[in-house]
Amino acid sequence: MTDPVFPDLKNRSVFITGGGSGIGAALTEAFLRQGARVAFCQRSDATAFCDRMEQATGNRPLFLPCDIGVTDQLQLTLATAAQVHGPITVLVNNAANDQRHETLKTDQTFWDWSMAVNLRSYFFACQTVIPGMKQAGGGSIINFSSISFMMADAGYAAYITANAGIVGLTRTLAREFGRDRIRVNAIAPGWVLTERQKEMWVTPDSLAAHLARQCIPDPIQPEDMAGAVLFLASGASRMMTSQTLILDGGYISA
């Protein structure tokens, strides 16, 4: 599969949370191939991934270790990326943790951790980059949510709550900063078969049942997210804001 080319993304300063694995890694590669200046963060070391990306694309991403659940650490990481690459004009809030948990056994510590990672980090990442976007004359923020909150699903109430909140956050920021030509959109994927999903949750039976409900009966891969993200980041979508794109193979419409 070949991603579309958006010439205006060349040399853009792009930041992706969780950009070294799963969906984030596919997005990092896609932006590198557009010629963008890409920085990303995650907790685990991503040096080997950066080496591979440089060899594959001729464009090396900037890896900055960070725990996005620690707000001042995230803010410092974003400021460092802006110093190296220039003001961030494309922010992709991608990192999340869908740890399963039982509602009646969930304590406040777990709830607060889940909100910190899955929702609070999105807000403060946006807050940190918006002043630079305003000075640059505009920008694009892309928040990853999930179809989980649109389904009658169970087993991870905190994560589902956060993903509903992400859509609300997207809409209010789009309204507040639209006059600054800062666009804020969300993407709600279906079940994307990252390595984490395959290791922890995917079984032959669960996957077969899920695919049977999709209109398109193919497993969703991380790279399937890239085209939509590139579109939302580029000027091709300049009049699109406050929207949520559902990329689930037609699961929730089936």
N, C-alpha and C positions, 0 to 999 in steps of 0.2 A: 504494500500500500504506500502510495506517495502522497505526502501532504501538499496542499496548495501553497503557492508562493505569494507572500504579501511583501512587496518591496519596501513598504514604509516601516516594517519591523527591523530592517537592517540598522544596526548600531543603537537600537533602543535599549534602555536600561530596564532589565526585567528581573524581578525577584520572585522566587517560588519557594514556598515553605514545603518541607519534605520532598525536595527535588532530586534526591539521589536514589530513590527506590519506588517501585510500584508505578502508580499513575504519574507521580511527580517526575520520575526518571524519564518517562516517555515525553513529558512536557519539556523538560530540560533539553533533551535531544532535539525536539521539534523546533524550539526557539533557536538553538545553536545553529541548526541548518538554515534558518532564516537570516543568519548573520547578526543576531542580537547579542548584546552583552548580558550574559545570564549569571546571576548569583542565586545561590540557594542555601538553605540551612536544613540541618537535621541533627539528631543527637549522635548517631554513630558515624564513624569515620567514613568518608566518601572519596578518599584520595584515589583509590583504584578505579572507581567509577569516572572520576575526572580524567584520569589517564586514558581510559577507553574512549570517552567522548572526544577528547582532543585528537586521538588517532583516527576516529571514525569521521569527524566533522571538520577537523582543522581549526576548531574553535574551542578553547578551554573554558569551562565554567569556573566561577569563583565559589568555592565551598567554604562556608562559615559554620562551624559547629555551634549549635544552639538548642536549648530546650524551650520550645515555644510557649510552654506553660508558665515560664518565668518571665513576667512582662518586661522588666528592665533589661533582661538579657536579650529578648527579642527586639526591643527598641534599639539597643546598641548595635545589634547585628544588622538591622536595616540601615542605620546611620553609616555603618562601615561600608556596606555595599554601595550606598549613594556616594560616598567619598571616592570609591574606586572607579565606579562606572558612570557617575553623574546621577542626577535626580532620578529616582525610580518612577517611570511613567507607566509601567505594567506591573501590577501586583497580582500574583495568583496565590490565594489562600487555599492550599491543597491538603496540608497535613491534618490528620485526624486519627482517632483511635476508637475503634468500634468494639472495645472490650465487652463481652457479654456479662450480664449480671442479673441476679434475681431481685426484683423490686422490693420484696419484703425483707431481704437481707442486705440492702444497700444502705451504707451509713453516710454521714455527712462528708467524711473525708474523701470517699470515693466520688460522691456527687460533685464536690468542689473541684477535684482533680479533673473529672470529665468535662466540666464546664470550662475550666481553665484551658484545656487543650483544644476542645472542639468548638468553643464559641468565643470565650474571652480573648484568645489570641487573635481571632479574626478582627475583632473590634479594634484592638490596640495596634495591630499591623496597619489597618486602614488609617487610623488616627495619625500614625507616625509618617506615612508616605503622602498624605493628602496635602500638607503645606508645600512640598516639593512639586507635586503635580500642579497645584495652583500657580506656582511661579513659572512652571514650564508651559502653561497655557492649556493644560488638560492632561488626561490620563485614563487608563482603563483598569478597573479592579474586577477580578473574576474570583468569586467565592464558590468553592465546592461544597455543595450540600449533598443530599442523597434522596432517593425516592422512599427511603425507609419511613419517613414521617407521613407519606401519602398512603401508606399501606396499613392494613390491620395486622401489624406485626408485633412481636413481643420478644422479650429476652434481653433488651438493652435500652431501657426507657430513657436513661440520661443522654445517650447518644442520639436517640430519635428526637428528644426535646431540643437538643442543641441544633440539630439540622433544620428543624422548623424555625428556630431562632435565626439561623443564618439567612433564610429567605426574608424574614422580617427586617433584619439588619441591612440586607441588600437594598430593599425597597426604600427604607428611610434615608440611607446615605445617597442613593440615586437622586432623591428629591432634594436633599439638603445641598448637594454639591453639583447638581446638574448645570447651574448657571456658570460654574467654573469650568465647564466642559470636561468634567470628570464623570465618566460613565461607570456604573456599578451593576454588574449582572451576576447571576448564579448559574451553576450547572448542577443538575441532579442526576447522577449516574444511576444505572441499575447495578446488577451484580457484576462487577468488573473482576476478572480472574487474575488478580495479582498473586505473587508468590505467597504473601501472607494469607490471602483468602484460601488458596489451595492447600496450604499447610494446616490451617486451623479449622476451616468450616466446610470446605467442599467435600462432598461424597458423591459417588456416581448417582445415587438415587436423588439426592437433593438437587444436583445440577440438572438431571433429566426432568424433574418436576418443574424447575424454574424455566428451563428452555421451552417446555411445552406450553407455558403461558405467554412467552414472548411472541409478538407477531413475526419477528425475524428470528429464526430458530438457531442462531449462531451464538456461541459464547462471546461475551464482550471482553475485549482485550484492552490493556492500558493505552495502547496507541490509538484506540478508537476515540479517545477523548481529545486528541491533539488538534484535529482540524477545527473543532468548535472553539477551542481555546484560542487558537491563532486568529480565527475570524473575530472573536470578541475583543482581542487585543488590538486589532488593526483598524485602520480608518474605514475599511469596508463595512464596518458596523457602527459608523459614527453617530447614527440617529437611534441606536438601540441601547436602552438603559432600563433598569428596574425590572428586568425580565429573568425568568428561570427557564433554561433549556433542559428538557428532559431527554437524557440519552440512555434509554433502557431497553432498546429493541422492541418497544411497544408493550412492555410488561404490564404497566398499570392501566393500559387502555384495553387489554384483552379480557 
